Amino acid sequence: MYGFKTIKDYLLARDNYRDALDGKQYPASQLRVHHLVQRKDGGSNQPDNLVLLSDINHNQANHNNGILAKLKENRQKTLDYRGAYFMSILATRLSNYFDNYTITQGYLTANLRQKYEIKKSHLNDAFIIAGGTDTTLRTNNVYSRQKLRNNNRVLQKFYDAKYIDSRDGKKKTGKELSSGRTRRSQELNYDNLRQFRKEKVKKGRVSIRRGHYQLRPHDVVLNTRTNRIETVKGVQNSGTVIKFQTGKTCSIKSVVSLYHVNGILEKKMKNI
């Protein structure tokens, strides 16, 4: 909580203005700090014991019907400190890579954003952190940078079986018509769709990869047959055929590699 004026400022930054029950974002004025374990029962004011609830959900009815008690059980089972641990390590090591850098806090960003009357979003937070104000001319170009693995070492690929769905008669995969069970350690209310499996129309199979290919998904190539620049979706037929993002295919002999995505995929976003 270092640098935050109040515990609520810290919780707003931690939970991104979201209600712990319905997951929706609310203005700070409509959010209340709720103790998972009440003070009378020995609960503390530590952040692990605090969540944000909107005026709609923070009511006596939810206290009486057990919803807030259930929230306590689920919340304490799913506490994840990996993000805080990563940021703590990052803060101690930034000086090893950057001589001059400044540190800011979430509440400072929020205060500036409210001062300039800029809406809450990841893009706008980054804009404020970079020194933007209500008089700064902003570009309409927004780019996304996605971390990709450098090497795909998976040697086995599973192709799911297909069944006829008794409800509409269409072919669907076993995953689409599964029992829905994801945890063996807990009995939850699963949406069991296995009952709608009719006859199996295609068996599942396992494919063992026997080689790695130079071209990977998102690589940019020139299709010499059409003289068009294409984006690779995958490699087929033991590396002899390239499938493009458009769904079309081409012999690997007819393409020339232009750009190999290795680690970071950067693309311009549309309709932002």
Secondary structure by P-SEA (a helix, b strand, c coil): ccccccaaaaaaaaacccccccccccccccbbbbbccccccccccccccbbbbccccccaaaaaaaaaaaaaaaaaacccaaaaaaaaaaaacccccccbbbbbcaaaaaaaaaaacccccaaaaaaaaacccccbbbbcbbbbbbbbbccccccbbbbbbbbbccccccccccccccccccccccccccccccccccccccccbbbbbcccccccccbbbbcccccbbbbbcccccccccccccccbbbbccccccccccccbbbbbbccc
